[in-house]
Amino acid sequence: MNENVTLAERPAAPAVPLRILMIGVHPQKTPGGMATAYELYRDAGLDQRVALRYRASHAEGSLGYRLMVALWATLRVSVDLALWRPDVVHLMVAAKGSFFRKSIYVWMAWLFGRRSLCHMQASSFQEFTADLPKWALSYVRATLARAEVVALSPKWADFYARLRGDSRGVHVLGNPARLPPAPVRHGGLEKMQILFMGRLGARKGIWDLLNALDRLRDRDDWYAYLAGDGELDAVREKLSALGLADRVEVAGWLSQEELEHALGRPSIVVLPSHREGLPLALVQGMAWGHPVVSTRIGGIPDLVEEGRNGLLVPPGEPSELAAAIERLLADPTARQRFGAANREKVEAEYAVGVLLQELLQIYQREPSKA
């Protein structure tokens, strides 16, 4: 049980627990935001507030293994729908293949007369739908019309309402964070860690970050720590070519303990993404009281208000990214002010106990009142 979720924060369970069938990625074999969100809700007590079944419909591996996982999940979900009769089918959905895989379960739930929620985690659903042929776009719209949608931010909620042609049944629920006991203080004397958390690749802006760090090479008040999977070898090669390998550690995917150790150091959290939903990495960094530098895309402006709790730059602009990082390196007062504002914002809006309560309210809502 997560000690950060107090008894007062936990909503009272209904007399007869709701039956929730959640479908998503394999938590251990497919690391990322979807798996982390599920684990945070579970550890905060979701499985004690409702009757919860979790079915993994996707896992990283060979094509044969992925097909086996998908087919086994479909069989188990069919049995669940027929015999267990869940009150809500909660689907963790991204774009492309993830959407089309999960769409099968939406239609299955509809045929069985079960309510379904598409919890949209995609960072690129707008681009995904823009590239679809007319018949495929019609299928997407028809699928979403038979489900309710949980969006990560108000901006994304507006997009899904337009896509469905109806704002009823569109809910907003941000990504949750586990609160550490106390935020990290930024005293101004320490060498700052520039902390990147996410998949190392173009979508998360890793090449922009490396080019920005190259522009900051003459400063001796920083080092960088890159946490995540992805193009690790290519990133290491680029760092060697830039002569920055001794100042930037490519750590790979971290365990929860390792991640908390990294977050426990005075840091500027940097995420220069080109596409995003509402990045869990930023919410995590904010929960620890760190200032953030990110981009003006997706749901990020709902998290970061320019000049109040962080700095925002256009995606794909390493020079502006470098200037924003340098501004925070040079101003410990701003780092402390932004970090304190971030901790306060997460406590009020994104702490897992707060969002667990909101999720249960969505579950308990009558479909006709959505």
N, C-alpha and C positions, 0 to 999 in steps of 0.2 A: 504494500500500500504506500502511495506517495505521501510523505509527511507534509508536503506543501499544501495539500488539500485538507482543510480543516473540516470537522464535522458540521460546522455551521455553513460551510460552502456547499456541502453535498446535499442536493435536493432529496426530499423524502421520496422513498420508493412507493409506487402505487400499491394498493392492497393486493392486486393480482399483477405481478410484474409483466411488463410488455415483453413480447418475444421479438427480438431483433436479430435478423440474419444479415451479417455484414460480409461483404465480398470484396476482396482486395488482393494485393500481392502477398507473396510468402514473406513474413516479417524477417526471418533469418536469412533467406537466400536471395532476397531482392532489397538491399538497403536503399534508403531514400526517404523523401518526405512523406509518402503515403504510409510506409511501414512505421515510421516514427510517430506520426499522428495517431495511428491505431494503438500503438504501444503506450503512448502518453495517456490516452483516454482509458485504456484498460487498467493501467497502473493507478490511475486516479480514482478508480472504483466503478467504472461503467459496468463491469460484469457483476457488480453487487447491486446495482440499481435496476438492471433489466436482466431478463434471461437472454444471454448473448451466445450466439453461435457465429464463429468466424470461418469462412471458407476461402482458401487461397486459390485463385483462378489463374495465377501467373507466377512463375519463378524463373530466375536467370538460369540458363543452361543450354544444352543442345536443342535443336528443333524437335527431336523425338521426345525429349524430356518435357519441353514446354507443352507439346500436344497432349502428353499423358496427364500433366497437371490440369490442363484445361478440361479435358474429357472427364476426368475423375471429379472435378469441381461441378461440372454440369450435371453429372449423375447424382451427386450428393445434394445439390440445390433442388433438383427435381423431387427427390424424396422429402427434403425439408418442406417444400411448398405443398406437397400432397398430404403429408402426415403431420408435420409439426405446425404448419399454418402460421407462419410468422406474422406479426402485426405490421412490421416494417421491414422491407428489404433495403439495406443501406449499402450502396455501391460506391467504392472509391474509383473515380474515373479520370483518366487523362485523355489525350487526343489520339488520333490515328488508330493503331491496332487496339489500344486499350479501350477506346470508345466502342469499336465494333464488337470486341469480345463482350464487354459489359452490356451492350445493347440487347444481346440474346437474353440476359437475365431480366432486363426491363420488360421485354415482351412476355417472358415466362410468368413473371409476377402479375402482369396485367391479365393474362389468360386465367390465372388462378384467383383473380380478384384480390390480390394483395397490393398494398401501398408500397411504392418504391421511391427512394431518394437517390438522385445522382449527385454525389458529392464531388464537384468538379475541381480537380487539382491541376488541370492543364495550364501550362504557361503559354501555349501557342494555339489554343482552340480557335481563335479568330482567324489566324493564317490557315489553319487546317480546313475550316469550313469555306474560306474564300477560294481555295484551290479545288474544291470538290465539283464534279459534274452535277448537273441539275437534279438527276435522279437520286444521287447519293445525298445531296443536301436535303432533299425532300424526306429521305429516310431518317436523317439526323433529326430533323424537326418533328417528324411523326413520333420518333422514339422519345424525345424530350417532352413532348406533349402528353405522353402516357406516364410520366414520372414527375415528381417534384424535383427542384434543383436547389442544391446548396452551393452558393458561390462564396469565394474567399474574400471578396471585398464589394463595396457598393458599385464600383465601376464594372466589375465582372457581372454583378447581378443585373445591371442595366443591359449588358450585352446579351445575357441568356434570356432575359425577358423579351428583347427584340427578336432573338432567334426563334423562340417558341411562339411568339405572337401573343403572349399573355404574361403579365407580371404576377398573377396569382400563382401561388405554389413555388415562388422563388424566395429563398431564404439567404441570409448572409451569416456566415460563421467563419471567422478567421482561423489561422493555424495556431495551435496551442503551444505554450512553452512551460517547462518546469522551472519554477523559481528557485534559485539558490538561496540559502539562508540570508545572505547579505550581498549587496552589489560590490563590485571591485571599485576601489577608489583610485583616482588618477592624481597622484601627488605632484607631477611635473618634473621630477628629477630622473625618473627611470627611462631606460631605452625602451621605446614603444614597439610592441609587437603589432605588425600589420597582419591581421588574421582573415584569411579567406576560407569559407566553408561551403562546399558544394562540389558538383562534378566538374573536373578540370577539362574544359572544352570551350568552344567558341560561344555557345549559348549563354554560359555564365560569365563570359567576358574575360577569361583567364589571360588571353593574349594581350588584351588592353591593359590588364593589371601588370603583366611583365614589362610591357613597354613603358608604363608609368613609373615602375620601380627603377627602370634604367635611367629615367630622367631625374630620379632622386638619389643617384649613386653617390653624389658628393656630400650628402648629409650622413653623419655618423650616429644619428639618434634613433635608428630604426633597424629592425630585422623583420623578416616575413615568415609566416607559417601557413602552408597551404594544406588544408585538410579535406580529403575527398577522393573518390575514385575517378576514373576517366583516363585521359591521355597523359599518364604519369611520365612515361619515357620521353614523349615529345616535349613535355614541359621541362624535364631535366636537361634535355639537349639544348633547348632554347636558353635556359639559365646559364649553361656552360658557355654558349656562344656569346652571351652578354657579359660574361665574367661576374655573374652574381650568385654562383652556386654556393659560395661560402656564407651568403647572407640570407638565403631563402631556402627553407627546409620544405621538401615535398614529402609530407607525412603519410599520404594515402588515407584509406578509410580508417576511422578511429572507433574504438569501443566507447561506450558511454563514459567510462572512467577516464580514458585518455582525452575525450572531448572536454570534459569538465576541467581537467588539468589545464588544457589550452585556454579555455574560457576564463580560468582563474587568474591569468596574467593580465596586467594592464595592456589594453589593446585598442586599436582602431579596427573595427570590423568593416571590411570592404567587400562589396558584391556588385561588380560592374556589369550586371546581366544585360543581355539584349532582349530577352523575353522572360516574363515571369508571371506567376499567378499571385501568390502572396508568400514570399520566401521564408521558410522556417528558419533558415540560417540567420536572417536579420532579427527575427523575433527572439531567437536564442541569445544572440549577442546583446540585444536590448535588455533582456531579462537580467543579464549579468552586470548591467550598468555601463556598457561600453558605448561610445559615440560610433556612428555609422556613416559610411560614404557609399552611396549606391546611385542608381539611375532612375530617370523619370519614366518608368514603364510599368504596365500591369497594375497590380494593387500596391506597389511600393509607395506612391504618394499618399496612400491612406495610412501608411505606417510612419513615414518620415516627412516631417514638415521642415522645409528648408530654413536653416538658421535657428530652429528651435530645438530639435533633437538630432540633427544630422545635416549632411550636405548631399545634394543631388546634382548629378551631371548628366549630359546626354550620353546615350550608349555609343560605343565606338569612337570615343574621343580621349585617347591616352593623355594628351597634354592637359585637358581640363581635369581629368581624374588625378593626375599628379599634383596639380595645383590645389585641389581640394584636400588631398592627403597632407600636403605640405602645410596647408593652413592649420590643420589640427595638430600636426607635429609641433608647430611653433606656438601654439596657444593652449597651455594646460588648463587654463580657466574655462575655455570653451569645451574642452574634452570633458571636464568634470560636470559642467552645466548640462551638456547634451546627454551624458551618461545618466545623470540623475533623472532627467526628463524621460529618458527611455525606460528606466526601471519603473517609474511611476505609471507610464502608459501601459506597460505590460501587466503590471499588477491590477490595473483597473479594467483592461480590455482583453488581454490575451493569456492570462494565467490559466493553466489547464482546469483549475477548479471553476473559474468563471465560465469558460467555454463548455465544460461538461454540463453545467446547469442549462446553458442555452441549447445545447444539443438535445437534452432530455425534454425541453419545452417543445422543440421541433417534433420529436418523436410523439409527444402526447397530444399534439394539435390534431384536430379533426381535419381530414383532407378537404372537406367542403369549405373550411374556414382558412385554408392556407393562403 
